[in-house]
């Protein structure tokens, strides 16, 4: 049965919210769903436009300058990176990160009933950014059909071998093991890992249980990406959207979008 709320989104349920946001039959495509199921990640075509890319970069640049050392503090900071959090409330440019119909269709395929957990950004600085292989769900690995989280990566700079492209281990979302438990050294290269090499303007959707991690940025410039992170409706959010919601944000968003934020 669908979860029905009677708050500020007026009794709307998941099916109606997705339909009102433009999710239609056949989205995001059988090939995308096959890659999500088998590999744990897939690229979503036709979502990013050049004006969106320019708007994301410009707004993040202004926010980075304004927030400085405070950047990312709402959720968490990471040495060697520039992070920004609570982006739902920091510009309508970021609405696409949780309202894109093709994106939402892919998330619904993985999670069923879901909500936004957070929208944030991560920029790996030159000489920094290498991460241990990890998953994006802290509660431990689960069986297929029980996945609890899904992440999306809006690629703002070309992902190359030199600038800290994300590495993924295809199929690891189905292994039922966490990398910190299964690997002697999660920071070391994995024999099955692949680098996500993609041009700016690409959108990657991946299972939150997939083993992945940033690599070392050996270039001379930050490597930037946005993250729209989703979880099942019964789980806590990475950022409590109701607590942080600003009046101007609530006024801007439709009831269907507010349903996805659970505000």
Buried (B, 14 or more C-beta within 10 A) or exposed (E): EEEEBEEBBEEBBBEBBBEBBBBEEEBBBEEBBEBBBEBBBBBBEEBBEEEBBEBBBEBBEEBBEEBEEEBBEBBEBBEBBBBBBBBBBBBEBBBBBBBBBBBBBBBBBBBEBBBBBBBBBBBBBBEBBBBBBBBBBEEEBBEEEEBBBBBBBBBBBBBBEBBBBBBBBBBBBBBEBBBEEBBEEBEEEBEEBBBBEBEBBBBBBBBBBBBBBBBBBEBEEBBBBBBBBBBBBEBEBBBBBEEBBEEEBBEBBBBBBBBBBBB
